[in-house]
Each structure stands twice: as structure tokens, then as C-alpha cells.
Amino acid sequence: MPPTFIQRTRTNSLESLLYFLDPQMPHAALLPSPSASPLPEVVGFWRDAGPTLWFARNADFDRRFRERFAHLYELACANALRPAAGEAEDHLGLLLLLDQYPRNAFRGTPRMYASDARARRWAERALGQGLDRQVEDALRLFFYLPFAHAENLADQDRSVALNHGLGQPFLAHAREHREIIRRFGRFPHRNPILGRPSSAEELAFLAAGGFAG
């Protein structure tokens, strides 16, 4: 069965012509249509999960998320899954795949962070269209988290500015992330995952229960 994100043509006449030229061609492999994007399905899954699962370690949720959307994540990383212009849930779905999915699916491995830079680029595009303002407040955060996950101060400043609009406790978390980057230039808890040596100061910070980011 062809992937669900590849749809029928927009006009019956074009579909008929293509079928006439090649009757064996699957109808679903003709032309893309934004209306049948699978990206809102990711948003629906995330919305149904809710904050209790968004920010908790839950092996069953990780497994369900990983298994259900593994194919879409690979497509997103290959730039083969693109949101329709102006479609807020399309963009949010892509951001969830690139920024949140790997943190659940590949927890504790370097792949957790492999698509972070791509997520930030798409977040910039979405914000440039004002799409963060087109979803409910609880989901707006996920347009901003790609910046909070960055290991550079400019993106952290952007995260804090964006989270001003959400208020507490999101602004406090954004400021905590920024303070870690200001102090260390990176998130120390990632060091063992990424094979980076930790400084004595970083080890002391982690031993004291320092915020992970």
C-alpha cells in the first residue's frame, strides 16, 4: 500500500489521463494534496497524550510514539515530508516529529538530538507565518522548544522572548535553560550521551541535581 501522504490528483481529468497512460499506476501515487497530510495525525496523537505524558518518562508511551510514527520521522529527516504553507497543524506536526519524537523514541542515545537543527529551521519558518498563534496555548510551547533545546545563547534568548507570551511556568523553564547555556555553553547532562568529557564544574552541577534542559 502506498504511503498515506501521497494522494490522488486534484482533478478527475488528470487522473484519468495518467491512468490511461499507465493503468498499473496506483491512483494514490499521482499528485500531492495538502488536505491529506499525515502531519495533523501526529498533533492529534500528542494532543490526546496531554501534559502528563509529554514531560514524563513513560516506556509504554515512548514505545507507542516510536512505533506509530517511525516512518514519518525518517521521511521528515530526509526532507521528504513538508508542511503546507500556512497550515499550523502541519507545521506543528513536523516540529513534534523533529524535536519531540527523537527524545521519546531514542531516549538516552545520540539520536535524541540528531534532528534538532532541522527542527529549529522549521520553527523559524512557522513563526514567520505566525502559525504558533493558530493553535491552543498548550501546544504553542512546541513551536518554541526547538530554541530551548539549542546549545547556543542566541537561540536561548529567542526561547525566553517567545515564552514571555506563555507566562509561567514556561518562562521560568526557558530562563533555566538559558542560564545553563550561559554558564557552560552546552547542556552538561548530554555529555555522557554524546561522548563528551565533562568538566569538574559540570560534574559538580550534575551531582547537585542540576537542571537537565
N, C-alpha and C positions, 0 to 999 in steps of 0.2 A: 504494500500500500504506500503511495507517495506521501511525503511529509504534508502535514495539515496546513503548513504556512504557504504552500504553493497552491494557488487557486485557479478557478475557471476564468476564462476570458470575460471581459466586461460586456461583450455583445455576442448575441447568438450567431450573427452572420460571420464574425471572425472565427468563432469556434467551429462552425460548420465548414468553413474553408479549410481550416487546419485539419479537421477530421477527414475531409475529402482527400487532402494531400497524403495523410498518413493515418488510416483507420486504426492502427495499432497504438497510436499515441494516447496515453492516458489523459482523459479530459482534465484531471487535476494538475497536469504538468504544463498548462498553457501559459497564462499570464498572471502576475501577482495582483492581488486586490487588498488594499489596506484593511478592508472591513473584516477580513477573515484572519487577521494576525493572531498568532498564539500568545502574544505578549500579555494581553489582559488576563489570560488564564493564570499566569504567574502572579499577577496582582491579586486575583481572586483567592488563590491559594494562601497568599501571605496575609491578606485581609482576614480570611477565615481563621488563620492561626492565632492572630492577635498578639498583643504585647507580652502576654505570659510566656509564649514560646519564642518570640522574636529575640529576647535578650537572655535566654536561659540555655544551659547545656541540657539537651534532651536527645538521647541517642535515637529514639524512635522517630522524632521529628526530623532529625538530621537525615536518617535513612529515607524517609518518605520524600523529603525535599530532593535529595540526591537522585533517587531512582526515577522520580517523576519528570525531572527537568534536565537530566544529564545531556540528552541530545540537543536541547535548546542552548544549554551552556556552551557546548562545543561549537555550535553554529554562531553564537554571539562572539566567541573568541576568534572565530575565523572571519568575522565581519560579514557573515552570510545571513544575518538576521538584523534587519534595520527597522526602526520605528517609523511610522508615517508622520510626516511633518504636521505639527500642531496637535498631535494626539497624545494627551497627557498620560493615559494609562499604557500606551505603547512604550513611551519613554521610561515610565516608572518600571514597567516590567523588565525592560532591558537593564536598567540600573540594578534592580534586585538580582538579576542573573549575574551581572558582572561584579557586584560589590558584596552582596549578602550570600548568594548561593555558595561560593567557594569557602566562605567562613564556616558554613554548616557542613558542606559536603566533604571538604578536605581539611577538617579541623586538625590542628597540630602538625601540619605539613607545609612546606614552602608554597604549595599551590593555593593556599589560602589567600595569598597576596598577588597571584600571578596576573590577574586582570584588573588590578586597582587603577593603573594609569588609564586604561581604556574606559573604565567607569567614570573617571574624572572628566575625560574629554566629552563623553555623552552627557554628563551632568551639566557641563558648561553650555552645551547646545540646548538642553531642556530649559535651563534657567534663562537663556537668551530669548526664549519664546514665552517666558512667563508661565510655564506649564506646572511649576510647583504650586501655583495659586489655584489650580483647577482640580485639585484632589482634596479630600478631607484632611484636617490638621494632623491626625495621627499618622498619615502616610507622607506628609510633606517632608518629614525628617529624612526620608530615604533619598530625596534629591540632594540632601546636604551632607550625608555621611561620607560619600567618597572624598570630600575635602578633609573631614575629621580623621580619616584613615591615612592621610598623606604624611610622609616623613619630611616635610619642608614647611617653613614658617609662613610663607606666603599663602599656601592653601589652608593652613590652620587659621590664619587671620580671616580668610574668606569664610571658613566654617563658623567662626564666632560671630561674624557680621550677619550671616544668614540665620543663625539660631537666635539672634535677638528677636526675630519675628515670632518665634515659637515660645519664648519665655522659659521659665523654669519647669522641670529640672534640666531641660535640654541645653540651655545656655551654660549652666554650671559644668555639665559634662564636656561641652565644647571647649570651655576655658581650661579644664583639666587636661584635655588632650594637647592643647596649645602649650601649656606650661611644660609638659614633658618634652615636647619638641624644642622649646626654647632652652630647656636645661641640658638635654642630651643630644639633640639633633636627630633623634630616632626614638622608636619605642623599644625600651630595653627588653620587654618580655618576648619580643620577636627574635632576639639574638640566638638563643639555642635552636629555634625552629629553622632559622636561615643560616646556621653555622657561623655566626658572627661572634668573635670573642667579646666578652663583657668587661667593662672597666670596673675597678673596685667601687667606684661611686654608683655605678649601675647595679652591681650586685647588692650593695647595701640598700639601695632603693627598693629592689625586688624583695629582699629579705624582710623589709619593713612593711610589706604588703602594698607596695606602690601600685597606683592605678595602672591597669594594663593598657588601656587605649584600644 
